[in-house]
C-alpha cells in the first residue's frame, strides 16, 4: 500500500496515509485549514471533470 503525502500549500507535511471519508486539518506552520476527502484534495485543484 502506498502512503500518500498530504501537504499544505506552504509545503509543510500535514499527514501521511490513506483514508476514506473527509478530514480537516490545520497547518501548524501557516494556520491554514485544509480539507481532504478520501484521497482527493479539495479546493486547490481545477475541476477537470465535465
Ligand atoms: Zn501551511
mmCIF file of the protein (N, C-alpha, C, O) and its ligand, coordinates in Angstrom:
data_MODEL
# 
_entry.id   MODEL 
# 
loop_
_entity.id 
_entity.type 
_entity.pdbx_number_of_molecules 
1 polymer     1 
2 non-polymer 1 
# 
_entity_poly.entity_id                      1 
_entity_poly.type                           'polypeptide(L)' 
_entity_poly.nstd_linkage                   no 
_entity_poly.nstd_monomer                   no 
_entity_poly.pdbx_seq_one_letter_code       
;(UNK)(UNK)(UNK)(UNK)(UNK)(UNK)(UNK)(UNK)(UNK)(UNK)(UNK)(UNK)(UNK)(UNK)(UNK)(UNK)
(UNK)(UNK)(UNK)(UNK)(UNK)(UNK)(UNK)(UNK)(UNK)(UNK)(UNK)(UNK)(UNK)(UNK)(UNK)(UNK)
(UNK)(UNK)(UNK)(UNK)(UNK)(UNK)(UNK)(UNK)(UNK)(UNK)(UNK)(UNK)(UNK)(UNK)(UNK)(UNK)
(UNK)(UNK)
;
_entity_poly.pdbx_seq_one_letter_code_can   XXXXXXXXXXXXXXXXXXXXXXXXXXXXXXXXXXXXXXXXXXXXXXXXXX 
_entity_poly.pdbx_strand_id                 A 
# 
loop_
_entity_poly_seq.entity_id 
_entity_poly_seq.num 
_entity_poly_seq.mon_id 
_entity_poly_seq.hetero 
1 1  UNK n 
1 2  UNK n 
1 3  UNK n 
1 4  UNK n 
1 5  UNK n 
1 6  UNK n 
1 7  UNK n 
1 8  UNK n 
1 9  UNK n 
1 10 UNK n 
1 11 UNK n 
1 12 UNK n 
1 13 UNK n 
1 14 UNK n 
1 15 UNK n 
1 16 UNK n 
1 17 UNK n 
1 18 UNK n 
1 19 UNK n 
1 20 UNK n 
1 21 UNK n 
1 22 UNK n 
1 23 UNK n 
1 24 UNK n 
1 25 UNK n 
1 26 UNK n 
1 27 UNK n 
1 28 UNK n 
1 29 UNK n 
1 30 UNK n 
1 31 UNK n 
1 32 UNK n 
1 33 UNK n 
1 34 UNK n 
1 35 UNK n 
1 36 UNK n 
1 37 UNK n 
1 38 UNK n 
1 39 UNK n 
1 40 UNK n 
1 41 UNK n 
1 42 UNK n 
1 43 UNK n 
1 44 UNK n 
1 45 UNK n 
1 46 UNK n 
1 47 UNK n 
1 48 UNK n 
1 49 UNK n 
1 50 UNK n 
# 
loop_
_struct_asym.id 
_struct_asym.entity_id 
A 1 
B 2 
# 
loop_
_chem_comp.id 
_chem_comp.type 
_chem_comp.mon_nstd_flag 
UNK 'L-peptide linking' . 
ZN  non-polymer         . 
# 
_pdbx_entity_nonpoly.entity_id   2 
_pdbx_entity_nonpoly.name        ? 
_pdbx_entity_nonpoly.comp_id     ZN 
# 
_pdbx_nonpoly_scheme.asym_id         B 
_pdbx_nonpoly_scheme.entity_id       2 
_pdbx_nonpoly_scheme.mon_id          ZN 
_pdbx_nonpoly_scheme.ndb_seq_num     1 
_pdbx_nonpoly_scheme.pdb_seq_num     101 
_pdbx_nonpoly_scheme.auth_seq_num    101 
_pdbx_nonpoly_scheme.pdb_mon_id      ZN 
_pdbx_nonpoly_scheme.auth_mon_id     ZN 
_pdbx_nonpoly_scheme.pdb_strand_id   A 
_pdbx_nonpoly_scheme.pdb_ins_code    . 
# 
loop_
_atom_site.group_PDB 
_atom_site.id 
_atom_site.type_symbol 
_atom_site.label_atom_id 
_atom_site.label_alt_id 
_atom_site.label_comp_id 
_atom_site.label_asym_id 
_atom_site.label_entity_id 
_atom_site.label_seq_id 
_atom_site.pdbx_PDB_ins_code 
_atom_site.Cartn_x 
_atom_site.Cartn_y 
_atom_site.Cartn_z 
_atom_site.occupancy 
_atom_site.B_iso_or_equiv 
_atom_site.pdbx_formal_charge 
_atom_site.auth_seq_id 
_atom_site.auth_comp_id 
_atom_site.auth_asym_id 
_atom_site.auth_atom_id 
_atom_site.pdbx_PDB_model_num 
ATOM   1   N  N  . UNK A 1 1  ? 0.847   -1.198 0.000   1.00 0.00 ? 1   UNK A N  1 
ATOM   2   C  CA . UNK A 1 1  ? 0.000   0.000  0.000   1.00 0.00 ? 1   UNK A CA 1 
ATOM   3   C  C  . UNK A 1 1  ? 0.882   1.247  0.000   1.00 0.00 ? 1   UNK A C  1 
ATOM   4   O  O  . UNK A 1 1  ? 1.869   1.336  0.731   1.00 0.00 ? 1   UNK A O  1 
ATOM   5   N  N  . UNK A 1 2  ? 0.508   2.179  -0.817  1.00 0.00 ? 2   UNK A N  1 
ATOM   6   C  CA . UNK A 1 2  ? 1.256   3.424  -0.898  1.00 0.00 ? 2   UNK A CA 1 
ATOM   7   C  C  . UNK A 1 2  ? 0.654   4.444  0.067   1.00 0.00 ? 2   UNK A C  1 
ATOM   8   O  O  . UNK A 1 2  ? -0.559  4.649  0.097   1.00 0.00 ? 2   UNK A O  1 
ATOM   9   N  N  . UNK A 1 3  ? 1.508   5.070  0.842   1.00 0.00 ? 3   UNK A N  1 
ATOM   10  C  CA . UNK A 1 3  ? 1.051   6.151  1.714   1.00 0.00 ? 3   UNK A CA 1 
ATOM   11  C  C  . UNK A 1 3  ? 1.230   7.476  0.994   1.00 0.00 ? 3   UNK A C  1 
ATOM   12  O  O  . UNK A 1 3  ? 2.322   7.824  0.546   1.00 0.00 ? 3   UNK A O  1 
ATOM   13  N  N  . UNK A 1 4  ? 0.139   8.195  0.899   1.00 0.00 ? 4   UNK A N  1 
ATOM   14  C  CA . UNK A 1 4  ? 0.199   9.481  0.228   1.00 0.00 ? 4   UNK A CA 1 
ATOM   15  C  C  . UNK A 1 4  ? 0.665   10.573 1.185   1.00 0.00 ? 4   UNK A C  1 
ATOM   16  O  O  . UNK A 1 4  ? 0.210   10.647 2.326   1.00 0.00 ? 4   UNK A O  1 
ATOM   17  N  N  . UNK A 1 5  ? 1.560   11.401 0.719   1.00 0.00 ? 5   UNK A N  1 
ATOM   18  C  CA . UNK A 1 5  ? 1.908   12.598 1.461   1.00 0.00 ? 5   UNK A CA 1 
ATOM   19  C  C  . UNK A 1 5  ? 0.844   13.661 1.220   1.00 0.00 ? 5   UNK A C  1 
ATOM   20  O  O  . UNK A 1 5  ? 0.504   13.966 0.077   1.00 0.00 ? 5   UNK A O  1 
ATOM   21  N  N  . UNK A 1 6  ? 0.332   14.211 2.288   1.00 0.00 ? 6   UNK A N  1 
ATOM   22  C  CA . UNK A 1 6  ? -0.631  15.302 2.154   1.00 0.00 ? 6   UNK A CA 1 
ATOM   23  C  C  . UNK A 1 6  ? 0.031   16.551 2.702   1.00 0.00 ? 6   UNK A C  1 
ATOM   24  O  O  . UNK A 1 6  ? 0.325   16.652 3.893   1.00 0.00 ? 6   UNK A O  1 
ATOM   25  N  N  . UNK A 1 7  ? 0.256   17.492 1.815   1.00 0.00 ? 7   UNK A N  1 
ATOM   26  C  CA . UNK A 1 7  ? 0.994   18.686 2.206   1.00 0.00 ? 7   UNK A CA 1 
ATOM   27  C  C  . UNK A 1 7  ? 0.136   19.938 2.096   1.00 0.00 ? 7   UNK A C  1 
ATOM   28  O  O  . UNK A 1 7  ? -0.745  20.042 1.242   1.00 0.00 ? 7   UNK A O  1 
ATOM   29  N  N  . UNK A 1 8  ? 0.417   20.881 2.982   1.00 0.00 ? 8   UNK A N  1 
ATOM   30  C  CA . UNK A 1 8  ? -0.153  22.208 2.889   1.00 0.00 ? 8   UNK A CA 1 
ATOM   31  C  C  . UNK A 1 8  ? 0.469   22.931 1.694   1.00 0.00 ? 8   UNK A C  1 
ATOM   32  O  O  . UNK A 1 8  ? 1.516   22.532 1.186   1.00 0.00 ? 8   UNK A O  1 
ATOM   33  N  N  . UNK A 1 9  ? -0.190  23.989 1.263   1.00 0.00 ? 9   UNK A N  1 
ATOM   34  C  CA . UNK A 1 9  ? 0.368   24.777 0.168   1.00 0.00 ? 9   UNK A CA 1 
ATOM   35  C  C  . UNK A 1 9  ? 1.673   25.465 0.568   1.00 0.00 ? 9   UNK A C  1 
ATOM   36  O  O  . UNK A 1 9  ? 2.451   25.867 -0.296  1.00 0.00 ? 9   UNK A O  1 
ATOM   37  N  N  . UNK A 1 10 ? 1.914   25.602 1.874   1.00 0.00 ? 10  UNK A N  1 
ATOM   38  C  CA . UNK A 1 10 ? 3.175   26.192 2.321   1.00 0.00 ? 10  UNK A CA 1 
ATOM   39  C  C  . UNK A 1 10 ? 4.301   25.168 2.300   1.00 0.00 ? 10  UNK A C  1 
ATOM   40  O  O  . UNK A 1 10 ? 5.467   25.512 2.495   1.00 0.00 ? 10  UNK A O  1 
ATOM   41  N  N  . UNK A 1 11 ? 3.946   23.904 2.063   1.00 0.00 ? 11  UNK A N  1 
ATOM   42  C  CA . UNK A 1 11 ? 4.965   22.873 1.937   1.00 0.00 ? 11  UNK A CA 1 
ATOM   43  C  C  . UNK A 1 11 ? 5.114   21.978 3.148   1.00 0.00 ? 11  UNK A C  1 
ATOM   44  O  O  . UNK A 1 11 ? 5.817   20.969 3.094   1.00 0.00 ? 11  UNK A O  1 
ATOM   45  N  N  . UNK A 1 12 ? 4.454   22.341 4.252   1.00 0.00 ? 12  UNK A N  1 
ATOM   46  C  CA . UNK A 1 12 ? 4.556   21.509 5.446   1.00 0.00 ? 12  UNK A CA 1 
ATOM   47  C  C  . UNK A 1 12 ? 3.798   20.205 5.239   1.00 0.00 ? 12  UNK A C  1 
ATOM   48  O  O  . UNK A 1 12 ? 2.688   20.207 4.708   1.00 0.00 ? 12  UNK A O  1 
ATOM   49  N  N  . UNK A 1 13 ? 4.386   19.107 5.651   1.00 0.00 ? 13  UNK A N  1 
ATOM   50  C  CA . UNK A 1 13 ? 3.715   17.815 5.599   1.00 0.00 ? 13  UNK A CA 1 
ATOM   51  C  C  . UNK A 1 13 ? 2.669   17.740 6.696   1.00 0.00 ? 13  UNK A C  1 
ATOM   52  O  O  . UNK A 1 13 ? 2.998   17.803 7.881   1.00 0.00 ? 13  UNK A O  1 
ATOM   53  N  N  . UNK A 1 14 ? 1.403   17.606 6.303   1.00 0.00 ? 14  UNK A N  1 
ATOM   54  C  CA . UNK A 1 14 ? 0.318   17.580 7.285   1.00 0.00 ? 14  UNK A CA 1 
ATOM   55  C  C  . UNK A 1 14 ? 0.121   16.183 7.848   1.00 0.00 ? 14  UNK A C  1 
ATOM   56  O  O  . UNK A 1 14 ? 0.034   16.006 9.063   1.00 0.00 ? 14  UNK A O  1 
ATOM   57  N  N  . UNK A 1 15 ? 0.053   15.214 6.988   1.00 0.00 ? 15  UNK A N  1 
ATOM   58  C  CA . UNK A 1 15 ? -0.014  13.828 7.427   1.00 0.00 ? 15  UNK A CA 1 
ATOM   59  C  C  . UNK A 1 15 ? 0.314   12.934 6.262   1.00 0.00 ? 15  UNK A C  1 
ATOM   60  O  O  . UNK A 1 15 ? 0.442   13.384 5.123   1.00 0.00 ? 15  UNK A O  1 
ATOM   61  N  N  . UNK A 1 16 ? 0.445   11.680 6.558   1.00 0.00 ? 16  UNK A N  1 
ATOM   62  C  CA . UNK A 1 16 ? 0.812   10.706 5.553   1.00 0.00 ? 16  UNK A CA 1 
ATOM   63  C  C  . UNK A 1 16 ? -0.111  9.510  5.713   1.00 0.00 ? 16  UNK A C  1 
ATOM   64  O  O  . UNK A 1 16 ? -0.278  8.997  6.819   1.00 0.00 ? 16  UNK A O  1 
ATOM   65  N  N  . UNK A 1 17 ? -0.700  9.069  4.634   1.00 0.00 ? 17  UNK A N  1 
ATOM   66  C  CA . UNK A 1 17 ? -1.553  7.889  4.740   1.00 0.00 ? 17  UNK A CA 1 
ATOM   67  C  C  . UNK A 1 17 ? -2.749  7.935  3.827   1.00 0.00 ? 17  UNK A C  1 
ATOM   68  O  O  . UNK A 1 17 ? -2.958  8.902  3.094   1.00 0.00 ? 17  UNK A O  1 
ATOM   69  N  N  . UNK A 1 18 ? -3.518  6.897  3.878   1.00 0.00 ? 18  UNK A N  1 
ATOM   70  C  CA . UNK A 1 18 ? -4.736  6.785  3.096   1.00 0.00 ? 18  UNK A CA 1 
ATOM   71  C  C  . UNK A 1 18 ? -5.933  6.683  4.036   1.00 0.00 ? 18  UNK A C  1 
ATOM   72  O  O  . UNK A 1 18 ? -5.844  6.090  5.111   1.00 0.00 ? 18  UNK A O  1 
ATOM   73  N  N  . UNK A 1 19 ? -7.028  7.257  3.624   1.00 0.00 ? 19  UNK A N  1 
ATOM   74  C  CA . UNK A 1 19 ? -8.229  7.204  4.443   1.00 0.00 ? 19  UNK A CA 1 
ATOM   75  C  C  . UNK A 1 19 ? -9.439  7.336  3.540   1.00 0.00 ? 19  UNK A C  1 
ATOM   76  O  O  . UNK A 1 19 ? -9.327  7.704  2.371   1.00 0.00 ? 19  UNK A O  1 
ATOM   77  N  N  . UNK A 1 20 ? -10.592 7.033  4.099   1.00 0.00 ? 20  UNK A N  1 
ATOM   78  C  CA . UNK A 1 20 ? -11.832 7.302  3.393   1.00 0.00 ? 20  UNK A CA 1 
ATOM   79  C  C  . UNK A 1 20 ? -12.629 8.296  4.220   1.00 0.00 ? 20  UNK A C  1 
ATOM   80  O  O  . UNK A 1 20 ? -12.375 8.461  5.413   1.00 0.00 ? 20  UNK A O  1 
ATOM   81  N  N  . UNK A 1 21 ? -13.588 8.955  3.595   1.00 0.00 ? 21  UNK A N  1 
ATOM   82  C  CA . UNK A 1 21 ? -14.330 9.980  4.298   1.00 0.00 ? 21  UNK A CA 1 
ATOM   83  C  C  . UNK A 1 21 ? -13.660 11.323 4.128   1.00 0.00 ? 21  UNK A C  1 
ATOM   84  O  O  . UNK A 1 21 ? -12.986 11.569 3.128   1.00 0.00 ? 21  UNK A O  1 
ATOM   85  N  N  . UNK A 1 22 ? -13.844 12.186 5.099   1.00 0.00 ? 22  UNK A N  1 
ATOM   86  C  CA . UNK A 1 22 ? -13.363 13.554 4.966   1.00 0.00 ? 22  UNK A CA 1 
ATOM   87  C  C  . UNK A 1 22 ? -12.625 13.973 6.227   1.00 0.00 ? 22  UNK A C  1 
ATOM   88  O  O  . UNK A 1 22 ? -12.957 13.544 7.332   1.00 0.00 ? 22  UNK A O  1 
ATOM   89  N  N  . UNK A 1 23 ? -11.630 14.811 6.043   1.00 0.00 ? 23  UNK A N  1 
ATOM   90  C  CA . UNK A 1 23 ? -10.849 15.270 7.181   1.00 0.00 ? 23  UNK A CA 1 
ATOM   91  C  C  . UNK A 1 23 ? -10.498 16.736 6.976   1.00 0.00 ? 23  UNK A C  1 
ATOM   92  O  O  . UNK A 1 23 ? -10.280 17.188 5.851   1.00 0.00 ? 23  UNK A O  1 
ATOM   93  N  N  . UNK A 1 24 ? -10.450 17.456 8.063   1.00 0.00 ? 24  UNK A N  1 
ATOM   94  C  CA . UNK A 1 24 ? -9.933  18.815 8.033   1.00 0.00 ? 24  UNK A CA 1 
ATOM   95  C  C  . UNK A 1 24 ? -8.745  18.848 8.977   1.00 0.00 ? 24  UNK A C  1 
ATOM   96  O  O  . UNK A 1 24 ? -8.784  18.295 10.076  1.00 0.00 ? 24  UNK A O  1 
ATOM   97  N  N  . UNK A 1 25 ? -7.705  19.500 8.531   1.00 0.00 ? 25  UNK A N  1 
ATOM   98  C  CA . UNK A 1 25 ? -6.517  19.573 9.372   1.00 0.00 ? 25  UNK A CA 1 
ATOM   99  C  C  . UNK A 1 25 ? -5.928  20.976 9.262   1.00 0.00 ? 25  UNK A C  1 
ATOM   100 O  O  . UNK A 1 25 ? -5.845  21.550 8.177   1.00 0.00 ? 25  UNK A O  1 
ATOM   101 N  N  . UNK A 1 26 ? -5.526  21.504 10.395  1.00 0.00 ? 26  UNK A N  1 
ATOM   102 C  CA . UNK A 1 26 ? -4.978  22.848 10.430  1.00 0.00 ? 26  UNK A CA 1 
ATOM   103 C  C  . UNK A 1 26 ? -3.467  22.775 10.367  1.00 0.00 ? 26  UNK A C  1 
ATOM   104 O  O  . UNK A 1 26 ? -2.825  22.053 11.130  1.00 0.00 ? 26  UNK A O  1 
ATOM   105 N  N  . UNK A 1 27 ? -2.922  23.529 9.453   1.00 0.00 ? 27  UNK A N  1 
ATOM   106 C  CA . UNK A 1 27 ? -1.479  23.577 9.328   1.00 0.00 ? 27  UNK A CA 1 
ATOM   107 C  C  . UNK A 1 27 ? -0.884  24.326 10.507  1.00 0.00 ? 27  UNK A C  1 
ATOM   108 O  O  . UNK A 1 27 ? -1.293  25.445 10.816  1.00 0.00 ? 27  UNK A O  1 
ATOM   109 N  N  . UNK A 1 28 ? 0.076   23.706 11.156  1.00 0.00 ? 28  UNK A N  1 
ATOM   110 C  CA . UNK A 1 28 ? 0.678   24.332 12.342  1.00 0.00 ? 28  UNK A CA 1 
ATOM   111 C  C  . UNK A 1 28 ? 1.678   25.407 11.956  1.00 0.00 ? 28  UNK A C  1 
ATOM   112 O  O  . UNK A 1 28 ? 2.075   26.219 12.792  1.00 0.00 ? 28  UNK A O  1 
ATOM   113 N  N  . UNK A 1 29 ? 2.081   25.415 10.710  1.00 0.00 ? 29  UNK A N  1 
ATOM   114 C  CA . UNK A 1 29 ? 3.054   26.416 10.290  1.00 0.00 ? 29  UNK A CA 1 
ATOM   115 C  C  . UNK A 1 29 ? 2.372   27.724 9.903   1.00 0.00 ? 29  UNK A C  1 
ATOM   116 O  O  . UNK A 1 29 ? 2.741   28.796 10.384  1.00 0.00 ? 29  UNK A O  1 
ATOM   117 N  N  . UNK A 1 30 ? 1.357   27.620 9.013   1.00 0.00 ? 30  UNK A N  1 
ATOM   118 C  CA . UNK A 1 30 ? 0.762   28.846 8.480   1.00 0.00 ? 30  UNK A CA 1 
ATOM   119 C  C  . UNK A 1 30 ? -0.668  29.063 8.963   1.00 0.00 ? 30  UNK A C  1 
ATOM   120 O  O  . UNK A 1 30 ? -1.247  30.121 8.715   1.00 0.00 ? 30  UNK A O  1 
ATOM   121 N  N  . UNK A 1 31 ? -1.248  28.078 9.649   1.00 0.00 ? 31  UNK A N  1 
ATOM   122 C  CA . UNK A 1 31 ? -2.571  28.248 10.215  1.00 0.00 ? 31  UNK A CA 1 
ATOM   123 C  C  . UNK A 1 31 ? -3.707  28.012 9.247   1.00 0.00 ? 31  UNK A C  1 
ATOM   124 O  O  . UNK A 1 31 ? -4.873  28.137 9.622   1.00 0.00 ? 31  UNK A O  1 
ATOM   125 N  N  . UNK A 1 32 ? -3.398  27.679 8.033   1.00 0.00 ? 32  UNK A N  1 
ATOM   126 C  CA . UNK A 1 32 ? -4.424  27.424 7.026   1.00 0.00 ? 32  UNK A CA 1 
ATOM   127 C  C  . UNK A 1 32 ? -5.115  26.083 7.304   1.00 0.00 ? 32  UNK A C  1 
ATOM   128 O  O  . UNK A 1 32 ? -4.460  25.093 7.632   1.00 0.00 ? 32  UNK A O  1 
ATOM   129 N  N  . UNK A 1 33 ? -6.430  26.066 7.168   1.00 0.00 ? 33  UNK A N  1 
ATOM   130 C  CA . UNK A 1 33 ? -7.167  24.819 7.345   1.00 0.00 ? 33  UNK A CA 1 
ATOM   131 C  C  . UNK A 1 33 ? -7.375  24.171 5.987   1.00 0.00 ? 33  UNK A C  1 
ATOM   132 O  O  . UNK A 1 33 ? -7.933  24.765 5.064   1.00 0.00 ? 33  UNK A O  1 
ATOM   133 N  N  . UNK A 1 34 ? -6.912  22.946 5.897   1.00 0.00 ? 34  UNK A N  1 
ATOM   134 C  CA . UNK A 1 34 ? -7.010  22.217 4.646   1.00 0.00 ? 34  UNK A CA 1 
ATOM   135 C  C  . UNK A 1 34 ? -8.033  21.104 4.800   1.00 0.00 ? 34  UNK A C  1 
ATOM   136 O  O  . UNK A 1 34 ? -8.089  20.430 5.829   1.00 0.00 ? 34  UNK A O  1 
ATOM   137 N  N  . UNK A 1 35 ? -8.845  20.920 3.753   1.00 0.00 ? 35  UNK A N  1 
ATOM   138 C  CA . UNK A 1 35 ? -9.821  19.839 3.757   1.00 0.00 ? 35  UNK A CA 1 
ATOM   139 C  C  . UNK A 1 35 ? -9.425  18.781 2.741   1.00 0.00 ? 35  UNK A C  1 
ATOM   140 O  O  . UNK A 1 35 ? -9.015  19.092 1.623   1.00 0.00 ? 35  UNK A O  1 
ATOM   141 N  N  . UNK A 1 36 ? -9.553  17.539 3.146   1.00 0.00 ? 36  UNK A N  1 
ATOM   142 C  CA . UNK A 1 36 ? -9.277  16.439 2.238   1.00 0.00 ? 36  UNK A CA 1 
ATOM   143 C  C  . UNK A 1 36 ? -10.464 15.479 2.283   1.00 0.00 ? 36  UNK A C  1 
ATOM   144 O  O  . UNK A 1 36 ? -11.068 15.257 3.333   1.00 0.00 ? 36  UNK A O  1 
ATOM   145 N  N  . UNK A 1 37 ? -10.778 14.925 1.133   1.00 0.00 ? 37  UNK A N  1 
ATOM   146 C  CA . UNK A 1 37 ? -11.836 13.935 1.066   1.00 0.00 ? 37  UNK A CA 1 
ATOM   147 C  C  . UNK A 1 37 ? -11.292 12.698 0.376   1.00 0.00 ? 37  UNK A C  1 
ATOM   148 O  O  . UNK A 1 37 ? -10.852 12.759 -0.772  1.00 0.00 ? 37  UNK A O  1 
ATOM   149 N  N  . UNK A 1 38 ? -11.324 11.578 1.078   1.00 0.00 ? 38  UNK A N  1 
ATOM   150 C  CA . UNK A 1 38 ? -10.745 10.375 0.514   1.00 0.00 ? 38  UNK A CA 1 
ATOM   151 C  C  . UNK A 1 38 ? -9.297  10.628 0.157   1.00 0.00 ? 38  UNK A C  1 
ATOM   152 O  O  . UNK A 1 38 ? -8.526  11.114 0.985   1.00 0.00 ? 38  UNK A O  1 
ATOM   153 N  N  . UNK A 1 39 ? -8.926  10.307 -1.050  1.00 0.00 ? 39  UNK A N  1 
ATOM   154 C  CA . UNK A 1 39 ? -7.556  10.533 -1.480  1.00 0.00 ? 39  UNK A CA 1 
ATOM   155 C  C  . UNK A 1 39 ? -7.423  11.810 -2.295  1.00 0.00 ? 39  UNK A C  1 
ATOM   156 O  O  . UNK A 1 39 ? -6.345  12.143 -2.787  1.00 0.00 ? 39  UNK A O  1 
ATOM   157 N  N  . UNK A 1 40 ? -8.542  12.521 -2.427  1.00 0.00 ? 40  UNK A N  1 
ATOM   158 C  CA . UNK A 1 40 ? -8.519  13.716 -3.260  1.00 0.00 ? 40  UNK A CA 1 
ATOM   159 C  C  . UNK A 1 40 ? -8.472  14.963 -2.392  1.00 0.00 ? 40  UNK A C  1 
ATOM   160 O  O  . UNK A 1 40 ? -9.200  15.069 -1.405  1.00 0.00 ? 40  UNK A O  1 
ATOM   161 N  N  . UNK A 1 41 ? -7.645  15.872 -2.750  1.00 0.00 ? 41  UNK A N  1 
ATOM   162 C  CA . UNK A 1 41 ? -7.591  17.140 -2.050  1.00 0.00 ? 41  UNK A CA 1 
ATOM   163 C  C  . UNK A 1 41 ? -8.691  18.055 -2.582  1.00 0.00 ? 41  UNK A C  1 
ATOM   164 O  O  . UNK A 1 41 ? -8.911  18.140 -3.790  1.00 0.00 ? 41  UNK A O  1 
ATOM   165 N  N  . UNK A 1 42 ? -9.376  18.737 -1.667  1.00 0.00 ? 42  UNK A N  1 
ATOM   166 C  CA . UNK A 1 42 ? -10.486 19.600 -2.065  1.00 0.00 ? 42  UNK A CA 1 
ATOM   167 C  C  . UNK A 1 42 ? -10.012 21.049 -2.173  1.00 0.00 ? 42  UNK A C  1 
ATOM   168 O  O  . UNK A 1 42 ? -9.247  21.536 -1.340  1.00 0.00 ? 42  UNK A O  1 
ATOM   169 N  N  . UNK A 1 43 ? -10.468 21.697 -3.178  1.00 0.00 ? 43  UNK A N  1 
ATOM   170 C  CA . UNK A 1 43 ? -10.398 23.153 -3.196  1.00 0.00 ? 43  UNK A CA 1 
ATOM   171 C  C  . UNK A 1 43 ? -9.119  23.746 -3.727  1.00 0.00 ? 43  UNK A C  1 
ATOM   172 O  O  . UNK A 1 43 ? -9.024  24.968 -3.840  1.00 0.00 ? 43  UNK A O  1 
ATOM   173 N  N  . UNK A 1 44 ? -8.141  22.947 -4.055  1.00 0.00 ? 44  UNK A N  1 
ATOM   174 C  CA . UNK A 1 44 ? -6.903  23.547 -4.508  1.00 0.00 ? 44  UNK A CA 1 
ATOM   175 C  C  . UNK A 1 44 ? -6.558  23.145 -5.930  1.00 0.00 ? 44  UNK A C  1 
ATOM   176 O  O  . UNK A 1 44 ? -5.513  23.535 -6.452  1.00 0.00 ? 44  UNK A O  1 
ATOM   177 N  N  . UNK A 1 45 ? -7.427  22.370 -6.558  1.00 0.00 ? 45  UNK A N  1 
ATOM   178 C  CA . UNK A 1 45 ? -7.149  21.965 -7.922  1.00 0.00 ? 45  UNK A CA 1 
ATOM   179 C  C  . UNK A 1 45 ? -8.311  22.335 -8.836  1.00 0.00 ? 45  UNK A C  1 
ATOM   180 O  O  . UNK A 1 45 ? -9.456  22.454 -8.398  1.00 0.00 ? 45  UNK A O  1 
ATOM   181 N  N  . UNK A 1 46 ? -8.003  22.506 -10.067 1.00 0.00 ? 46  UNK A N  1 
ATOM   182 C  CA . UNK A 1 46 ? -9.020  22.850 -11.043 1.00 0.00 ? 46  UNK A CA 1 
ATOM   183 C  C  . UNK A 1 46 ? -9.916  21.644 -11.294 1.00 0.00 ? 46  UNK A C  1 
ATOM   184 O  O  . UNK A 1 46 ? -9.438  20.518 -11.424 1.00 0.00 ? 46  UNK A O  1 
ATOM   185 N  N  . UNK A 1 47 ? -11.198 21.890 -11.358 1.00 0.00 ? 47  UNK A N  1 
ATOM   186 C  CA . UNK A 1 47 ? -12.132 20.820 -11.660 1.00 0.00 ? 47  UNK A CA 1 
ATOM   187 C  C  . UNK A 1 47 ? -12.047 20.457 -13.126 1.00 0.00 ? 47  UNK A C  1 
ATOM   188 O  O  . UNK A 1 47 ? -12.479 21.213 -13.997 1.00 0.00 ? 47  UNK A O  1 
ATOM   189 N  N  . UNK A 1 48 ? -11.495 19.309 -13.382 1.00 0.00 ? 48  UNK A N  1 
ATOM   190 C  CA . UNK A 1 48 ? -11.272 18.905 -14.771 1.00 0.00 ? 48  UNK A CA 1 
ATOM   191 C  C  . UNK A 1 48 ? -12.351 17.952 -15.273 1.00 0.00 ? 48  UNK A C  1 
ATOM   192 O  O  . UNK A 1 48 ? -12.308 17.493 -16.415 1.00 0.00 ? 48  UNK A O  1 
ATOM   193 N  N  . UNK A 1 49 ? -13.317 17.660 -14.407 1.00 0.00 ? 49  UNK A N  1 
ATOM   194 C  CA . UNK A 1 49 ? -14.425 16.824 -14.861 1.00 0.00 ? 49  UNK A CA 1 
ATOM   195 C  C  . UNK A 1 49 ? -15.337 17.627 -15.782 1.00 0.00 ? 49  UNK A C  1 
ATOM   196 O  O  . UNK A 1 49 ? -15.279 18.856 -15.835 1.00 0.00 ? 49  UNK A O  1 
ATOM   197 N  N  . UNK A 1 50 ? -16.167 16.905 -16.492 1.00 0.00 ? 50  UNK A N  1 
ATOM   198 C  CA . UNK A 1 50 ? -17.065 17.513 -17.484 1.00 0.00 ? 50  UNK A CA 1 
ATOM   199 C  C  . UNK A 1 50 ? -16.283 18.072 -18.647 1.00 0.00 ? 50  UNK A C  1 
ATOM   200 O  O  . UNK A 1 50 ? -16.871 18.621 -19.579 1.00 0.00 ? 50  UNK A O  1 
HETATM 201 ZN ZN . ZN  B 2 .  ? 0.779   25.624 5.804   1.00 0.00 ? 101 ZN  A ZN 1 
# 
